[in-house]
Amino acid sequence: MKIHRILDLNSLERGLRVIKKREITSSHIVQAAFELFAEHGIEKTSLGMISKKVGITKSSIYYHFATKEELIHRTFEYIFKGHYFAAYFDMDSVNKDNFVETLVRGGLNMLPSDDEDHRSKLRVLSEFTMLAERDDQFRAPLLKVQQDFLDGFIHLLSKGVEFGLIAPSNIEVSSKILALLIDNLSRCKMMKMEMEYRIIWEELIDRMICREIQ
């Protein structure tokens, strides 16, 4: 009986080591894929390039990901694990006095910073967007992220209605305008175009709110 227990414990330990190794290696593969996608683009990055960067054989990747498409999906999840409306806009603390500042600050926080990791994520997002235009399997998760931000802007502007700061008309259209502008500003900043990003964002918010309350 004691021998059997020892064998069982050894088998359990080996199993846990295999699981742990698989988790670590999977995360390494996703990180390597992300870096190569940002540098070379999704289509030009091969599994051979990824395996070389990680330091494993190409066949080892298939132990973790059945296809390159599955790896792309996992990389997308990695990019967007912290990219959702509530991560930028503090809905719990918004009130009448800080409503405009919450809207301004949240949008500016969405713009690319000087942090290279942030810029890399936006480059891969741009690649993913182009891929989604041609392939339905990549369109769904992208639309889900976009819908989260649209719903978030609608919710935030609805708060403005409750505070008596804006009229209830055209909330959905106004939300789409905000989402479209911040998306385009992000692309421009990613390309390092010189422009007054804060002023542009504040001007739209000011005009939108002023127009609504007149």
N, C-alpha and C positions, 0 to 999 in steps of 0.2 A: 504493500500500500504506500509506503514511504517513497519507494522508487517511482511509482506512478505519479505521486504528487510533485516530485522533483521534475519529472518529465513534463508534466502539465505546466508548471511554473516556467520552465525553460521555453516551452512552446509559446506561452503567453508573452514572455519577454521578447522573443524573436518577432512575434506578430506585432507588438507595439513598436519595435524598432523599425519594422518595415513600413508601418503606417506613418510614423513620424518622418522617416526618410522620404516617403512619397509626398507628404505635405510640404516639406521643405523644398524638394526638387520642383514640385508643381509651381510654387511661388517664385522660384528662381527662373523657371521657364517663362512665366508670365512677365516678370520684370525684364528679362532679356528681350522678349518679343516687343514689349512696350518701347524700350530704348531703340531697338532696330526699326520699328514702325515709324518712330518719330524722326529717325535719321534718314531712312531710305524710302519710306512709304510702305503701305501694307502689301501691295501687289509685288513690289520688287524685293521684299524680304522673304527668303526661302526658309524652310525648316532646317536646311543644312546650315544656314547662317546662324539660326537661333541655337541649334545644338552645339555649334562651335563656340559660341559666346558663353554658353552655360558650362561647357566642358564635358558633354555627354555625347553619346552616339545619336544619330538621327532616329534610329529605330527606338531608342529609349523614350523619345517624345511621345510615340504612339502608345506607350504604356500609360501615359497620363492624359493624353488628348487623342481622341479617335481620328480627328481631322484638323486641318489648319483652321477651318471655319469655327470649330469648337474653341480652339485657342484664341481666335479673334474675339469671340463672344466673352471669354473669360477676361481678356485684356480690357474689353469695353466695361465690364463690371468693375474691374480694378480702377479704371479711370473715374468712374462715376459713383464710387462707393460713398464719397462725401460731397457729391455735386447734386444738390437738390435745393428747392426754393428755400426751405426753412433753415438751411445752413448759412444763408446769406441775409435773410430778412427775419428780424426778431419779432415774430407775430405775437408772442406771449406778452411782450412789454410795450407794444405799440399803443399809443394813446393820442388824444387830440393835439397835445403839445409837441409830440415828437414824430407825428405821422409823416410829415414831409421829409424830415431828416432820416427817418427809417427807410423811406423809399430811395432817397439819394444815396445814402451810405451803402445800402444793400446792393444797388446797381453797380456802384463804383468798385465794390469788393469782388464783383463778378469779372471785372476786367483783368486781363493778364497782368501779372506783376513782373518784376525783374527776375523773379525766381525761375531758373531754367526748367525745373520740374513742371511748374505751372504752364510754361510755354510749350513744353513737350506734350503735355496732355492735350492742349488745344490743337497742336499739329496733328496728333493722332485722331482727335475728334473730327477734324476737317477731312482726314483720310476716310474715316468711318462714314461720314456723311456722303462722300462721293460714292462709296461702296453701296450704301443704302439706296442710292438713286437707281442702281441697277439690279439689286438683289433684295427680294422681299424679306428674306430671313433676317437681314440686318436692319430693315426699316422699322420693324415693330419695336425693338428696344429703344431706338432713337426717338421715335414718336412718343413713347412712354415718358421719356425724360422731358421732351418739349412740352407735353401736356401737363406735367407736374408744374412747370414754371408758368404756363398760361393760367392754370387753376390757382396758383399761388398769387399771381398778380390780380386776378379777379377777386380773390378773397381779401387781399390787402386794400384794393380800391373800394370794396364793399365796406371795409372798416371806415374808410374816408367818408362814405355816405352816412354811416352811423354817427360819425363825429360832426356831421354837418359841414364838411369841408368841400365836398364835391356833390354834384347832382347825380341821381341814379341812372341817368340816361347814358347809353353807349359805353357801359362798363366793360363789356366783352371786347368791343372794338379798341377801346383805350388800352386794355390789357395786351392785346396783340401788338399794338404799336410800340408799347414799352418793351415787349419781348423781342420784336424785330430790331429795334434800335440797339439794344444792349448786345444782341448777337452780331450786328454789323460793326459796332464799335470794338467788340472783342477781336473780330477779324482784322480790322484796321490796325489795332494796337499790336496784334501778333506780327503783322508785317512791318511794324515799327514806323508807321506813318505819323508824321508830326501834325497833331491837331489838339485843340483844347477839349479833351474828352470830358472833363468834369463840367465845363461850361455848357457843352452840348447836351449832356444828360440832364443837368439842372434846368436848362432852358425848356426842354420838352416837358418836364414835370411842371414847371411854373406855368407854361402856356396851357397845359392840359387842365390843371387845377383851376386856373383863372378863368378859362373858358367855361368850365363846368359850373362855377359858382355865379357867373354873371347872369 
